[in-house]
Amino acid sequence: MRKITTLDGIELVPIGLGTFPFQREEMCLLIENAVAVGYRLFDTADDYRGETGIGMAVERLTKSGRIKRESLFLQTKISANGSYVNEPLSGVYFNKYSPFMQKHSVAELVREKVHISLREMHTEYLDSLLIHLPYEDYFPDIWETMVRLKDEGKVRYLGVSNFHPRHIGQLPTEAKPDINEIYISPIGTKDAQVEYAGKEDILLMTYSPLMDVAAQRIKAEGTIKGIMQKYGKTLAQIVLRWNVDRGCIPLPRTKNPMRLRENFSIFDFQLTADEIETISSMNRDYQYMAESTICPGI
Ligand SMILES: NC(=O)c1ccc[n+]([C@@H]2O[C@H](COP(=O)([O-])OP(=O)(O)OC[C@H]3O[C@@H](n4cnc5c(N)ncnc54)[C@H](OP(=O)(O)O)[C@@H]3O)[C@@H](O)[C@H]2O)c1
């Protein structure tokens, strides 16, 4: 698995916290609880409206000496949607029909978005910055500006989200993505993406890894029952560990303190190759949410 560290040089524990849709005080409390459990990686986006709450937590945690900023890993994304109060939400940016894009350059917009993310999250650098979706006509230029921002020390790792290999192939070659954040679950295993990421040394982070658990879809099939009993683990823990054992970092979301601990307690066992195979056999190429409605061909 591609190794990624916090600024203090510690390798990331292979699990992160998904933070949509929490905001402000609720988000702040969630991050404080999660840090106490051991989470260091927090995933957000500039259109989740959660960066302000993360910033409140960063300030409280660092000022009280509970953790240093350089021990946290803050990840956000550049999105086409408006991010802040008074902005319309949908498709304002990276859309050639948007009047906004006729007046502003991509570089100017990306820099402004990152400036706001840094300000809201009370930080001088982002650990990781992703392009949220492969915005047709725009993502290579967005990438160019991200590379500049990395050179300037504002970002440590660069990545993409919802990208297929063919999109990654269209990125300007001066820097390869470190990370691709995509949907993966036992019913949407994305074997080709996992193989490609391994070959290209790209770290896969997996979003919505528990949506199917929450929806009881996987439970109904019962395939995982024997494995749960063998290790004395819950369905969620087995699914998260399956992600880790395939070389991915899952980003589950919960604000329930018990589940925060449950989801983090997956590092005292390891699945066998046969067990990974059994879980993967549930695949039916499911994709949670359309990856992109604006990038034809997906
Ligand atoms: N890049 C992208 O395009 C993209 C798209 C979607 C999501 N994401 C990221 O991925 C994160 C997670 O995705 P998600 O929120 O859609 O889905 P998720 O984390 O797979 O599922 C969340 C649901 O699972 C439940 N849950 C959590 N832990 C559980 C456990 N141990 N047992 C049973 N149920 C459990 C939660 O309920 P409770 O809250 O009640 O515990 C919640 O209903 C987001 O927050 C976001 O950061 C990224």
The ligand as an ORCA input file, in Angstrom:
! r2SCAN-3c Opt
* xyz 0 1
  N     -15.656     11.838     -2.706
  C     -16.954     11.681     -2.838
  O     -17.530     11.877     -3.929
  C     -17.752     11.244     -1.634
  C     -19.090     10.839     -1.800
  C     -19.783     10.410     -0.658
  C     -19.144     10.402      0.597
  N     -17.842     10.831      0.722
  C     -17.117     10.815      2.035
  O     -17.269      9.537      2.635
  C     -17.797      9.705      3.944
  C     -18.598      8.512      4.363
  O     -19.602      8.241      3.432
  P     -21.138      8.169      3.833
  O     -21.373      9.059      4.985
  O     -21.878      8.391      2.581
  O     -21.338      6.627      4.178
  P     -20.808      5.580      5.272
  O     -19.779      6.148      6.155
  O     -20.509      4.350      4.530
  O     -22.135      5.281      6.053
  C     -22.649      6.127      7.002
  C     -23.809      5.396      7.629
  O     -23.304      4.215      8.268
  C     -23.727      4.201      9.621
  N     -22.661      3.584     10.413
  C     -21.456      4.076     10.747
  N     -20.760      3.208     11.493
  C     -21.557      2.111     11.637
  C     -21.414      0.879     12.304
  N     -20.311      0.572     12.980
  N     -22.445      0.003     12.245
  C     -23.577      0.272     11.569
  N     -23.780      1.436     10.904
  C     -22.772      2.348     10.948
  C     -23.972      5.648      9.980
  O     -24.968      5.742     10.959
  P     -24.729      6.547     12.356
  O     -24.269      7.936     11.993
  O     -26.066      6.491     12.994
  O     -23.691      5.782     13.098
  C     -24.489      6.230      8.668
  O     -25.887      5.990      8.535
  C     -18.575     11.021      3.883
  O     -18.815     11.539      5.163
  C     -17.639     11.845      3.026
  O     -16.542     12.307      3.837
  C     -17.154     11.231     -0.382
*
